[in-house]
């Protein structure tokens, strides 16, 4: 989720005429607050919807706030009522089908997005654990140095960390998008709850209403103290952001008794068994949602293989774009890799290392046993909800 003030939204998504009107009203305002009229507000929301699945405007005049959810990886065409309007994720068919198949067969309890990514067979658990467990991350880094000693050196654990955060956040956004689409089409009921890991017991439970409010107050208090916006808390190289997370985590444990928090997603199919085939076929016929259902083990293995091929290709394209467009918030080492043209080759090796690239067709049978859907489910069930210590931090 991203939140924009009116000024930030206008400057980032507005046309030249819109920005001119905003600045003009800002100059003439006693409070030096700019605004735009109703016509431009509709245009602004329409433009923002090219980048987000959901855009909600709240407030009035200059104090309006825009809450955006479901960020697209690529800009979509403006909505005009046509089917298949705008760009689609290349692996949408595969990820939709795998998530729906898992929900149909398992009726899962609420779990984190990391768990959902693992149990649906999209990634190995080692990948998600590398995000929040320094021991696992270090072991992976050692393997990379041994396997690609001409590419990875000691300092490149920074690159590994950057890779895992980038691709894991992409996958989590993908899963959120799938759940939202399935809920929009009335296939599933979807709910999101905040869970916390209780210090000492390692038990996980939903937050009470009072705890939920207290967490929001805590975040606001710490953000105010360090004079940062919550939308900037992902900037890990910023010293103020580092101080923010240090104090937030310390007070979360001391004042509320939680080791960490995370979003738990619950989903259950609400279409009656006798109507599933007719209902699903109708959606497919109308081209309102691309997926298939009733998958066998071999279907799942092949679909996971196809997903990884398409995902890997798309991830490399995104890496090429990042290499060409430098980011001031990047670590100095990552900036260096981009300048030297080493960024994309390293990304390709990391995709292969974490099994996020395609496997050869003749390895499909091996895939059935070594990385099959069934094994993925078993791995997921063995996860004792030892969740990522900063998952809530990254999605806040």
N, C-alpha and C positions, 0 to 999 in steps of 0.2 A: 504494500500500500504506500502511495506517495501523496503528500498534501502540499498544495501550492497556494500561496497568497495570490490575490488578484494581480498584483504588480509582477510577481515572478511568472505567473501564467501568461500574462500579456507579453512580457519581454521574451519568453521562450517559445510561445506558440502563436502569437499574434501577427497579423499582417502589418505592413508599414503604416497603413491608414489607421489601424487600430491603435498602434503604439503612439502615433501622432496625436490622436484624440486623448489617449490616456495622459500623455505628458502635458497636453494643453490644459486639461482639467486639474492636473496636479499643480501647475504653475499658478492657476487662478484660485486655488483652494487655500483658505486660511490655515487649515491643518496640514497643507502640503501633501494631500492624499489624492492620487489620481483615480479615475473611474472610466467606465465605458458605458454606452447606452445599451438598451435591450437587444437591438439588431446585432451589435458586435458581440454581445454576450453569447448569443446563439451560435455565431460564427466561431467564437473561441471554443465553446464546448464541442462543436462539430469537429474542429481541428484536433482537439485533445483526444477525441474518440478514435482518431486514426492511430493513436499510440497506446490507448488503454481500453480494456473491455468495458469498464464502467467508470463514468465521470459524474460525480454528484456535487452540485453547487449549494452552498449554505451561506446564510447571512445576507446583508444588503449593502448596496453601494460599494464604497471603497473597502469595506471590511469583509467582502465575500471571500470564502475559502473553497477550494476545489479539492475534493478527495477522489483519488484515482486508484483503481484496482485492476489487476490483470494486465501488466505491461506486456505489449507485443514485442517480439524480437525484431520485427521489421515494421516500418510504417505501412498502414493499410489505406486502401482507398476510402474516400468519404462514403458514408452510408447513404444508399439511394433506393433501398428496397429490393435490390437484385439478389438472387441466390449466389452463394459463393463470393460475396463481395469482399474484395481486398485480398491481401496476401495471406497464405496459410503456412503453418509450420510444416516443413517437408515430411516429418514423421508423425503427423497428427493421427492418421489412420491407425498406425501401430500402437501409439501410446493410449489413444482412446480405447482401443479393443482390449489391451492388456489390463488396464485399470478396471474397466467394466467387468471383465471376466473374473478378476480377483474378487471384486465386491459380490458378484453373483454367487460365487462358489464358497465364500468364506464368512460373509456377514461380519466383518471385522469390528472390534471395539475401537473407540477413538484412539488414534495413534499419530505420531509426528509425521511430517512430510518425509523426513529421512527414512523412517520405517517403511512408509508406503513405497518409496522408491526402491527399497531393497526387496520387499516381499512381492512386488510385481515383477521382479526379475530384471529390472532395467540396469542395475549396477550390483557389484559385489559389495558386501558390507564393509570391506576394508576401505573402500573409497569414502563412504560417509563417515567412518570412524576417523579417517585421516583429518577430517575437518576440525575435530575437537579434542583428539587424543594425541598429545605430543610424542608419546612413545611410538605409536603406530606411524605417525608422520615421519619420525626420524628413521624408523626401520625401512619405510618406503624410499626415503631419500638415499639411504645406504645401498639399497638394491639398484636404484637408478644410477648411482655413481659406478657401481660394479658392472652393470649392463651396458651403460652408455658412457664409458669413462672418457670418451673424446668430446662429450657434450656437457655433462653435468659435473660440477665441482662442489666443494663444501658450501659455498655461499648460495648455491642455487636452491637451497631449501626455501628461499624466498619465492622463487618461481613456482615451486611445487605448491606452496601455500596459496599463492595467487591463482593457480590453476584450479585447485580443489574448491576454493571459495567461489570462483567464477562459474564453473560448470555445475556445482551443486546448487547454487542459487538459481541457475537457469532451469535445472531439472525440477526444483521445487516450484518455481513459477509455472512450469509446464503442467505439473500435477494439479496445482490450484486451478489452472485454467480448465483442465479436464473435468474436475469435480464441479466447477461452476457451470460448465456446458451441460453436463448430465443432469444437474439440478434444474437448470433453466428449461430443459426439455421434459421435465417431470419424470425422468427415469429413476432418479434417486432423491432421497432426502439427505441433505448435507448440513452439518452443523460444525461450528468451530468453537472450541473451548480453550481457555488457558489452563495449563497444567503446571504444577511445580514439583520439583524433587525435594522432599523434606530432608533437612540436614540430620545426619545420624542414622536414620532408618532406611534411607534410600527408597522409601515409598514414594509413589507418584499419585497425586490426586488433583482434582479440579480446584481452582481458586474459588473462594467464597466471594460474594458480591463486595463485601467490605475489603477483602484482600485485593480484589481487582482494582478497586478505587485507590487503595493505598499504593499499589504499584504505579498507577498513572501519576499520582501526586509525587511519588519518589522520582520518577523520570523527569517530570517537569521541574522539580526542585533542583536536581543535579544539573540539568541542562541550563537552567537560569544561572546557577553558580558559575559555570564555566563558559557562559555566554556562547553557547552553540545551539544550532537548530537540530532537532531530532532527525531531520532528513539527511544530516551530514555525519551521523554517527558511524557510517560505514567507512569513513576515511581513517583507516587504521594508522596511517603515518602521521596524522595530525596529533601533536602533543596534547592539545586540549581534549581531543576525543579519547586519547589513551587515559587521561586523568578522569574523564567522565566515567568510562567503563570500570576503572579501578574503584572509584567511590561507589558507583551504583551497585556493583557486585558485593562489595563489603557491607553496604547498608541493607541490601536485599537479604543477606544471610543473618545479620545482626538484628534487624528490626522485624523481619517477616519470617525468618526461619527457613528460607528456601535456598538450596544450593544453586539452582537455576530454574528458569521458566521456559516453556515452549508452547507453541500452538499444537493442539491435538485436533485432528479432523475425523469426524464420524460420518459414515455414509452407509445407507441401506437402500436397496432397491424397493420402490413402492409400487411397481407395476405388478398386477396379479399374474401368477404363473401361467394361467390359461391365456392371458392376453399378451404375454411377452413377445412371442413371435410376430403376431399381427402388429403390435405397437412398434417394435423395432424395425420391421420391414417397411412400415409406413414412413418412418423418419428417414430411412435410407433411400426410399423411392423419391421422397421430396428433396433429397440432398440437403437436409437440414443438419445432419450430423454424420460424419464419416466414421464407421466402425463396423466390426463384425462380432458375432457372439457364438457361443457353443463351441469353443475352441478345444481341440484335442491336444495331447502332449506334444505331438509333432508339429501341430499348427502353432503352438505357443513357442516352441524352440525356433521355428523358422521366423516367426514374427519378431522375436527378440533379436535374432540375427539381422533381420531387415532394419529394425529400429536402430541398432548400433551402427549399421552402415550409413543410414541417412543422417543420424545424429552426428556421427564423426565428420561427415562431409560438411555439414552445416557449421559445426564447431570450428573447423579449419577456416571456412569463409569468414566467420566472425573474428577469428584470430588475425587473419590477414587485415581486416578492417582496423582492428585495434593497433596493429603494428604500424599502419600508415597514419593513424591519428593519435598523436602522443597525448598523454593524460598527465597533467601536472601533479595529480595525487599519486601517481605511480612511485613505487620504490625506485631509488637511483639505479639499482642493478637491472630492474625491468626496463627502465628507460634506455639503458645501455644495450640490452639485448635487442630492443626495437630498432635502435639506430644502426646496429651492426647486422641487422637482418637475421638474427638468431632466434627471435621470438617464436615465429611460426614453426620452424623445424623442431624446436623444443616442445611446442604445444602438440605437434603430431606424435612425438614419442610418448608424451604423457597420456594422450588419448589411448594409445596402444597399451601402455603399461597398466592403465586402470580398466582395460577391456571396454572402452567406450568407442571403439572403432570396429569395423566389420571383420568377421572371420571368413575363411574360405568355405565355399559351398561343401567341400568334402569333409568339413569338420562339423556338419550339422548333427550327425549321429552322436559325436563326442559331446556336442553342446547339450544334447538331451540329458546326459548324465552328469556332466561337470558343472553346468550352469543352468539347469533346467528350472522350469517354473516351480515344480514340486520342491526342489532343493531350496529355492529362494524362499518359499513359504516357510520351510523348516528353519532356515536361518533367521527369518523374521521372528518366528515364535520363540527363538532362543534369545532374542534381544530382550534383556530384562529391563527395558525402558531406561537404559543408561544413555540418556539423551545428550545431544550436543549442548555443552555448557553455554553457548552463545547463540543458539538458534533464534530465541526470542529477540536477542540483541540485533541480529541482522534483519529481522522482519519487522522490527518496530517502526 
